[in-house]
Amino acid sequence: AGSGKFFVGGNWKCNGTKDSISKLVSDLNSAKLEDDVDVVVAPPYIYIDQVKSSLTDRIEISAQNSWVGKGGAFTGEISAEQLIDIGCNWVILGHSERRHVIGEDDQFIGKKAAYALDQNLKVIACIGEKLDEREAGKTFDVCFQQMKAFSDYVTSWTNVVVAYEPVWAIGTGKVATPQQAQEVHAAVRGWLKENISPEVASTTRIIYGGSVNGSNCLELAKQEDIDGFLVGGASLKGPEFATIINSAT
Ligand code: PEP
């Protein structure tokens, strides 16, 4: 891990029921978590209020998406203002499922990030290459292009955590090796240094996501430029998510 405070996010995606979420919250409330780690969970929108009122304040709450501008006549959307209103302080933007399943593009995601930051939401900004892009040797190009799109709109990086999530590793059980992840994290930090500033490069946390679990987290967490994790599947199991949180080194 690097010098910034370790950060672990749990992305629950489109999973859960009132009952299963109440069980997960109670497991998280009773888990022993290291102090020196920022912990955030992202329930589906409709359960945020339930989680907010039952989960320990030790854990912050994130949305999995937010609308690109001020709320209004946008059927089915949720605005940054509404998230702030219900006590949700974070939002995940640019997740690969939003990019590649729903079809959001770089510019749309960059604008969303800028708007969310403007409304005082903190942003988990996701980037990552698809398998064919990795195999074509384009991993850095894709990640840098996605970083550039964020930087075209975002004016302050203080409230941004970057999540490197290779698409081929998300929900596949095929985790990047610690070396593969470290290589990209170091490159993204280098990109921040050259294109934003040395200060932003050293203070911005770059977390890894893609099939992180209780068994592979420790080796990944040891890498110099891995400042934490974004966890999907394993964040739905309270004790395993706690193990990942406590892997901070
Ligand atoms: C994610 O959705 O951000 C993710 C990393 O999923 P998983 O841990 O299930 O691969």
Residues whose N, C-alpha, C, O or C-beta is under 5 A from the ligand:
A	BS01	PEP	N11 A169 I170 G171 T172 G209 G210 S211 V212 L230 V231 G232 G233 A234
